[in-house]
Amino acid sequence: MLGYYACRSSTPRSRRRCRAGRHTSTSEVQLAPIRSAIYVPAATLYGHFRGQDVTPQLAELDALANQTIDDLLWWTKALKSARASVTTLE
């Protein structure tokens, strides 16, 4: 799944609403699994936000980024082809 869903709640009622909202948001969005993920280290993000050059740290993630992009492109082509071949029932 691409994305992130977080919810902070302090009461049981608000926790139930949070879970219900999470269910609604993922059921209404068409999701497709991908095999790879990119985890950017916190130190790299922090350095970026402080204006430091983090190019060497990001270069280490190139292989993972390429694999993730390849997965996304594969799903894009597969879903586009599948949706084009579906006929509507009227």
C-alpha positions in Angstrom: 0.0 0.0 0.0 1.3 3.4 -0.9 0.7 6.0 1.7 0.5 6.3 5.5 -2.5 6.6 7.8 -2.0 7.8 11.4 -4.5 8.7 14.0 -4.0 9.8 17.6 -6.9 9.4 20.0 -7.3 9.4 23.7 -10.8 8.0 24.3 -12.3 4.7 23.2 -15.0 6.6 21.2 -12.4 8.6 19.2 -10.3 5.4 18.6 -13.4 3.7 17.1 -14.0 6.7 14.9 -10.3 6.6 13.9 -10.5 2.9 12.9 -13.8 3.6 11.0 -12.2 6.4 9.1 -9.2 4.3 8.2 -11.5 1.5 6.9 -13.5 4.0 4.8 -10.4 5.7 3.4 -8.8 2.4 2.3 -12.0 0.8 1.0 -12.9 3.8 -1.2 -9.4 4.0 -2.7 -8.3 1.5 -5.2 -5.0 0.1 -3.9 -2.4 -2.2 -5.4 0.4 -3.8 -3.5 4.0 -3.1 -4.4 7.0 -5.3 -3.5 9.5 -2.7 -2.4 9.5 0.3 -0.1 11.9 3.2 0.4 12.8 4.1 4.0 14.6 7.4 4.2 16.6 7.6 7.5 15.5 10.2 10.0 19.0 11.7 10.0 18.9 12.3 6.3 15.5 13.9 6.5 16.6 16.1 9.4 19.7 17.1 7.5 17.6 18.0 4.4 15.3 20.2 6.5 18.3 22.0 8.0 19.5 22.8 4.5 22.5 20.3 4.5 23.6 18.4 1.4 22.2 14.9 1.7 23.0 13.8 -1.9 25.4 11.0 -0.8 22.8 9.6 1.6 20.1 9.7 -1.0 22.4 8.1 -3.6 22.4 5.0 -1.4 18.6 4.7 -2.0 18.8 4.8 -5.8 18.5 1.1 -6.3 15.4 0.9 -4.1 13.9 3.9 -5.7 14.4 2.4 -9.2 12.8 -0.9 -8.1 9.8 0.9 -6.6 9.3 3.1 -9.7 9.5 -0.1 -11.8 6.8 -1.7 -9.6 4.6 1.4 -9.9 5.0 1.5 -13.7 4.2 -2.2 -14.0 1.0 -1.7 -12.0 0.1 1.4 -14.0 0.3 -0.6 -17.3 -1.5 -3.6 -15.9 -4.4 -1.7 -14.4 -4.7 0.6 -17.4 -4.9 -2.5 -19.7 -7.4 -4.3 -17.4 -9.7 -1.3 -17.1 -9.6 -0.7 -20.8 -10.8 -4.3 -21.5 -13.7 -4.2 -19.0 -17.1 -3.6 -20.6 -19.8 -1.9 -18.7 -23.0 -3.7 -18.0 -26.1 -1.7 -18.7 
